[in-house]
Amino acid sequence: MVTFDSPVLLCDVCGEVVLRDTTSEDCARAHHCQIKECPHKNEFLEQCRESQEQSVAAGVGSGAAEIGGGGDRPNAGDQRLD
């Protein structure tokens, strides 16, 4: 039995299921895509990683680091439900 564990998406352009664990350029080559701007460009894992790295380098957080910080919001465990 073959197990295939890769994130996929259904492409509106080619009408096929494409792998997201590649780049949009590799996907375009594999599926003979002729469009210049991929509508799913930001959904490919490589582009997602690059955009996250650029955000971190620019000092823009995704909000995940702020969740544990609390700030001026009380923790859910500190709230009483009456």
N, C-alpha and C positions, 0 to 999 in steps of 0.2 A: 504494500500500500504506500502511495506517495502522499506526503504531507506538504502542502504549499502554504506558507505563512508569510505573506507579503501584503502590505496595504495596497488596495486597488481603488480605482474609481471608474465610473462609466463616462467616457469622453463624448461630449455633445458633437464634436467635430467629426471624428471618424466613426462614431457609433460602436466602438469596441471597448472592452474592459482593458485599462492600461495600468501598469505598475507604478506606484507612487514612490518606490524606493530608488528612483533614478532621477535624472534631471529632465526638464522639459525638452531640452535639445536632443537628448538620447531618445526620448519618447517620440519626438517628431520624426527622427530618422527611422525608428523601428516601425512606425505606422504610416510612413510616407506622407506625413502631414505637410500641406502646402501653405498654411496660413502663417503670417508673420508674427502675430501676437497670440500666444496660447491663452485661452480663457481660464485654464486651470494652472497657470504658471506658479502661483503661490501655494498650490496644494501639493506640489512635489516635495518630498522630504528634504532633499538637498537645498532647495530654495528656502524652505522653512527654517532650516538650520542656519543658513547664511543670514537670513533676516534677523533671527534671534541673536546671532553673534554681533551683527552690526548694531542692534539695539543696546546690547550690553556694552559694546565699545563706546557708544555714544552716551552711555549713562542713563538710558531709558529702560526701566524695569518693566517686566510683564505683570507686575502686581503680586507675583507669587512670593517675593521676598517680604512684602508688606503684610501679608496675611498673619504671619506669626508675630510680627512686631506689636500689634495691638493699637499703638498710637493712643488716641483718646476714646477708642471704642472699648467697652467692657468685653471680657471674654464671655463666651456662651455659658461656661460653667459658673461664672460669677453672678449671672442673672437669676432672679427668683421668679418662678411662675406661680402666681397666686390664684 
